[in-house]
Amino acid sequence: MWVSPEEVLLAGALWITERANPYFILQKRKGHGGEGGGLAGLLVGTLDVVLDSSARVAPYRILYQTPDTLSYWIIAHGTSRKEITEHWEWLEHNMLQTLSIFENENDITTFVKGKVQGIIAEYNKNHDAKEDDDTDKFKEASSKFRKLFGMPDEEKLVNYYSCSYWKGKVPRQGWLYLSINHLCFYSYLLGKEVKLVVRWADITQLEKSATLLLPDGIKVSTRSHEHVFSVFLNINETFKLAEQLANIAMRQLLDNKGFEEDRSLPKLKKKSPKKVSALKRDLDARAKSERYRALFRLPKDEKLDGHTDCTLWTPFSKMHILGQMFVSTNYICFTSKEEMQCSLIIPLREVTIVEKADSSNVLPSPVSISTKNRMTFLFANLKDRDFLVQRISDFLQQTPSKSCLDWELTGSLNSSDDEVYGPPLSSSPEHSLRSEGERAFNLNDSSVPTASQALMTMYRRRSPEDFNPKLAKEFLKEQAWKNHFTEFGQGVCMYRTEKTKDLVLKGIPEGMRGDLWLLFSGAINEMATHPGYYQDLVERSMGKYNLATEEIERDLHRSLPEHPAFQNEIGIAALRRVLTAYAFRNPNIGYCQAMNIVTSVLLLYAKEEEAFWLLVALCERMLPDYYNTRVVGALVDQGVFEELAREYVPELYDCMQDLGVISTISLSWFLTLFLSVMPFASAVVVVDCFFFDGIKVIFQLALAVLHANIHQLLGCKDDGEAMTVLGRYLDNVTNKDSTLPPIQHLHSLLTDNGEPHPEVDIFKLVRSSYEKFGSIRADVIEQMRFKQRLRVIQTIEDTTKRNVVRTIVTETAFSIEELEELFVLFKAEHLTSCYWGGCSNPTERHDPSLPYLEQYRIDVEQFKGLFKLLFPWANGAHSDPLAVRFFRLLDHNGDAFINFREFINGLGVLCHGDLTEKLKLLYKMHVLPEVTSEQEEPDSAFEATQYFFEDITPETSMGHRSEKDDGFVGVTLKTEKGCIVPPAERE
């Protein structure tokens, strides 16, 4: 290809001249090709790889030379002799005669440079070349990557790193290429070439390894191999990127969706690192946004725009606190350098004024931000104040001027207990005429009013004679929170400090619980920006029936049946609407057991719409993947809990593993946030802490429970005894401050054997969990989750494969090993189409509601690739028509897709059918009419079938197959280096 002219200092170094004339030289790189080169060629090839020379991908070049001064400029390079020869011939025919006219050498040079640049511009114009942010250096590396590993243009390189790959006991210095779907390595040392290609979706373990010989290494494990890479210039950057790409692959296995590049990134700055690609910047931005959203509990679609160091004036402590300001499309956030000293969330919908205050030596570069609730926040020491204010102003212009939700934190305290229900979603005379009995059987009857107050208000009617010490303590808690709001502000813009955490650990008052859950979970932000969304979902889901609604209806009366709120149609109907609305919002989750228990508790303390948004926050942000059909998130956290138990209670870990208790307890504890195993009044205190501090609270509490029962558990002989010990302990966790009427815990009713057990105060247990295990950090948990996610998802994939093979093995002559290998190939072809595109939508090819054998389907283009791979004898001029005809025979329902069962049945005939069956199949493929033509030959096909049956010999009819018969069309499938190969290719 033509390149912008660039001066070359030593034209002859490491290059061999093949053609020359007075103005141009065609050269080939030493060591390229099979002939010549010798030791010098081997050394040059090695240097090209180690030093990342462009000559490795473009071994031919054309130089322009000035006859007198012997200056050289490269004007073209090529990957093949054919390509470079075309450029050379064009120069000879179009340039030589023209250049001979010039007398001045400078004029010749100017003309050649201009002509080449004109050719490049014309090429870009004709081929509609798109401008992008990738540098020339990175484009060159991308081209090299595709050429070395045979990747299509759709496979995007993210970044590449110099490192060593340990093959056996010998390190190979080369380059590690990380693309969206593959990890690749290439090395060329003294004539020996090493290539490695690993799909991210095949990786079972990815971790940093440290030994005496390799202090900094990365170990990549698949089901069959381990690969170790070392000697990185920046191992942390490499590992983080590898982690992120592996996570994307796991998400693809879960959701069956390919990677979508973010096109909204700002343009690359001139001072940016030369090798950073647009994709790398995209992934870096995603990682930063994920950490930002997790830190401040923001909606899933919020993108971080930038952050800067600054100070924040805190009126409650009368001092400037050092920290970082974060700015995104809809929020301004702050967190202090010192953990829990102060954090702040300011939604732009609440902002009224942003202005630059007067700068001084005491307060340099200050910015003042005022909100609708009359709070003013003063930031200072901002490095680029003008740019920051302009950026915030731009975002403010995009923010709706009117707040979507007028919400006050103390609203529930001031509301009347008499007004429990608002107007129905829709009303009609016929609805009002229906009896209560009829309503009970209608899943989404709009005549049942939407609860405008928390269900708990029905059971919180207080009269003067009911006043007792517990109510007095509850009143003091409420006063403490009100005093806190006075000092630190109230609502979403309040200052969140260590004092806030202390108040949460002492227990949130019953009347404030729902509002504070909304605040701390971040659900208030999603509700404020989606007015009417819940009501619309309820209306659209009315009268709709599917598997999720059936499961919801089955579990409605199992949701806190001991609580009076769910012993009547009012509570049941509210629970039905929330669960059904969420199932329609997120069909990937739909409904999962345990969601009913959690949602029923949310409805007790929050209004119906608020409970819905709390459920959204829980399922989609705070407990990711917990409530899908395979409870992947809970299984991942089960693995994390095992790691934490090994670290924090090592003396108990081996015992618990032998008994198999950890896997049993963690699912029931984590999925319901202890609501199913603790008395209700105690469990809601756990939920308080969870919404404030996240999943670390659940891990801390689980470890504290194990630690408190360590001696009893060590004496247990089986898992039943251990579960009894833990169950009795949790049954007796009490909340002596609770003002609720006593509710008998269902779990304790089932496990009580009459023996008294000492009571455990929930507040002391929570405080103890923070004191002993509070050092567990959220970022460490995320690191552990990544490791466990790889293991869990790959285990699920292996289980799916075994289930498919177990189902179909009796229907075919293939062995179990062959079926497993074929399933891997079939699914790999499906996944490949997800990220490299295809002629159909990936969601059309995968339906998780179908049986395993029918979930994955491939279209004709995907089948062509598999057909050529499995049957090399069919490769040739007519391989594609042959594959298409075979595909049409297998596609019995004519939907242009085949599933794994149809695929195996067709292959069974070719690989294990007798001679007659193979001939019949080939003939059916031969007489199959074209798609556009009319079917005219059914009679001839029938006659041919009869002919074959009449001519059956005893040998073929008995099913005996000789090697000679198999040689006709059969392919014996054997595993060699992870691939299925025909007999002809086996050594």
Secondary structure as GFF3:
##gff-version 3
##sequence-region A 1 987
A	DSSP	beta_strand	2	8	.	.	.	ID=ss1
A	DSSP	beta_strand	15	20	.	.	.	ID=ss2
A	DSSP	beta_strand	24	29	.	.	.	ID=ss3
A	DSSP	alpha_helix	38	50	.	.	.	ID=ss4
A	DSSP	three_ten_helix	54	56	.	.	.	ID=ss5
A	DSSP	beta_strand	60	65	.	.	.	ID=ss6
A	DSSP	beta_strand	72	78	.	.	.	ID=ss7
A	DSSP	alpha_helix	81	94	.	.	.	ID=ss8
A	DSSP	alpha_helix	96	99	.	.	.	ID=ss9
A	DSSP	alpha_helix	105	126	.	.	.	ID=ss10
A	DSSP	alpha_helix	136	149	.	.	.	ID=ss11
A	DSSP	beta_strand	157	167	.	.	.	ID=ss12
A	DSSP	beta_strand	170	179	.	.	.	ID=ss13
A	DSSP	beta_strand	182	189	.	.	.	ID=ss14
A	DSSP	beta_strand	192	199	.	.	.	ID=ss15
A	DSSP	three_ten_helix	200	202	.	.	.	ID=ss16
A	DSSP	beta_strand	205	209	.	.	.	ID=ss17
A	DSSP	beta_strand	217	221	.	.	.	ID=ss18
A	DSSP	beta_strand	226	230	.	.	.	ID=ss19
A	DSSP	alpha_helix	235	255	.	.	.	ID=ss20
A	DSSP	alpha_helix	278	296	.	.	.	ID=ss21
A	DSSP	beta_strand	304	314	.	.	.	ID=ss22
A	DSSP	beta_strand	319	328	.	.	.	ID=ss23
A	DSSP	beta_strand	331	336	.	.	.	ID=ss24
A	DSSP	beta_strand	343	347	.	.	.	ID=ss25
A	DSSP	three_ten_helix	348	350	.	.	.	ID=ss26
A	DSSP	beta_strand	351	356	.	.	.	ID=ss27
A	DSSP	beta_strand	367	371	.	.	.	ID=ss28
A	DSSP	beta_strand	376	380	.	.	.	ID=ss29
A	DSSP	alpha_helix	385	398	.	.	.	ID=ss30
A	DSSP	alpha_helix	411	414	.	.	.	ID=ss31
A	DSSP	alpha_helix	429	432	.	.	.	ID=ss32
A	DSSP	alpha_helix	436	440	.	.	.	ID=ss33
A	DSSP	three_ten_helix	455	459	.	.	.	ID=ss34
A	DSSP	three_ten_helix	464	466	.	.	.	ID=ss35
A	DSSP	alpha_helix	469	488	.	.	.	ID=ss36
A	DSSP	alpha_helix	498	505	.	.	.	ID=ss37
A	DSSP	three_ten_helix	510	512	.	.	.	ID=ss38
A	DSSP	alpha_helix	513	521	.	.	.	ID=ss39
A	DSSP	alpha_helix	523	529	.	.	.	ID=ss40
A	DSSP	alpha_helix	533	541	.	.	.	ID=ss41
A	DSSP	alpha_helix	547	555	.	.	.	ID=ss42
A	DSSP	three_ten_helix	556	558	.	.	.	ID=ss43
A	DSSP	three_ten_helix	564	566	.	.	.	ID=ss44
A	DSSP	alpha_helix	569	585	.	.	.	ID=ss45
A	DSSP	alpha_helix	595	605	.	.	.	ID=ss46
A	DSSP	alpha_helix	608	617	.	.	.	ID=ss47
A	DSSP	pi_helix	618	622	.	.	.	ID=ss48
A	DSSP	alpha_helix	632	648	.	.	.	ID=ss49
A	DSSP	alpha_helix	650	659	.	.	.	ID=ss50
A	DSSP	alpha_helix	661	671	.	.	.	ID=ss51
A	DSSP	alpha_helix	680	693	.	.	.	ID=ss52
A	DSSP	alpha_helix	696	708	.	.	.	ID=ss53
A	DSSP	alpha_helix	710	714	.	.	.	ID=ss54
A	DSSP	alpha_helix	719	731	.	.	.	ID=ss55
A	DSSP	beta_strand	733	734	.	.	.	ID=ss56
A	DSSP	alpha_helix	746	751	.	.	.	ID=ss57
A	DSSP	beta_strand	760	761	.	.	.	ID=ss58
A	DSSP	alpha_helix	762	773	.	.	.	ID=ss59
A	DSSP	alpha_helix	778	808	.	.	.	ID=ss60
A	DSSP	three_ten_helix	809	811	.	.	.	ID=ss61
A	DSSP	alpha_helix	816	836	.	.	.	ID=ss62
A	DSSP	alpha_helix	842	845	.	.	.	ID=ss63
A	DSSP	alpha_helix	852	855	.	.	.	ID=ss64
A	DSSP	beta_strand	857	858	.	.	.	ID=ss65
A	DSSP	alpha_helix	860	870	.	.	.	ID=ss66
A	DSSP	three_ten_helix	872	874	.	.	.	ID=ss67
A	DSSP	alpha_helix	879	890	.	.	.	ID=ss68
A	DSSP	beta_strand	898	899	.	.	.	ID=ss69
A	DSSP	alpha_helix	900	912	.	.	.	ID=ss70
A	DSSP	alpha_helix	915	927	.	.	.	ID=ss71
A	DSSP	alpha_helix	938	950	.	.	.	ID=ss72
A	DSSP	alpha_helix	954	957	.	.	.	ID=ss73
A	DSSP	alpha_helix	963	969	.	.	.	ID=ss74
A	DSSP	beta_strand	974	976	.	.	.	ID=ss75
A	DSSP	beta_strand	979	981	.	.	.	ID=ss76
A	DSSP	three_ten_helix	983	985	.	.	.	ID=ss77
###
